[in-house]
Amino acid sequence: MNWKSKIITASVTATMLMGSLTTGALTTPASAAAVENSKVKVIWGVNLRTSPSSSASIVRLVPKGETVTVLQKSGSGWYKVTDSGNRTGYISSSSKYTQAVKGNTTTGSGSTSGSGSGSNTSVTGSASVEKVIAAGMKYWGTPYEFGASRNSTATFDCSSFVRQAFIDALGIKLPSDSRKQGAYVKANGTVQTNWKNLKRGDLMYFMSYKGSSASSYSSVNKSTATITHTGIYLGDGKILHTYSNAGGGVTISDISGKHWEYRFLFGGSAL
């Protein structure tokens, strides 16, 4: 082969390579962490998207070092995942972006225990639970309004938010206010008065705010206290709820060591 032929061959090869990169036909091998309900560590910043497509809207950039949970594979190049803030979306399944976390896959219904607050650290629940949480997460940042309309998703108060998540996900219409929802949960089955015993997807009920320290609630008879707030337990000591615009509207809050822990009355499943 003369030098002119070599140049032509190299040019054709380069053109084919660029075409493959453009169309996505040439990809990095799939990550070994393809097991559903397994944890994977992000080793290169990757976009969390609303659907399994590179043209889908970006929810956030998941940074290097964050651990996410693979809910399922989606097609040949995507994982459906939940991130550290329990947002659900899609990331590339390329091994460029993630690696398996050894010995940290979920079992049974999808719960796994680990270190942290000492709470049940369930990362995934039943299909119904995950649908409810995903439905709630899509309202992230929606403004808070006390007494918000039950027929609108423009604003929420705590109970209308929980109610809408169940309607959207499962078509279940819970009672319209937090006290009636609490009674519904009690009638549905066994409730827990220690939030650390809750499962992912359980509903949580709280009394009025009296202060930021445990001592502010030490004299309260919680068995007769009035429910004033509700939210959805996510596991790992976190709650998905809304309580004020200053708090960010629909948001996720930590429970342990916060007034949420001291105000907690009981929780349980509405399913």
Disulfide bonds with the S-S distance in Angstrom:
none
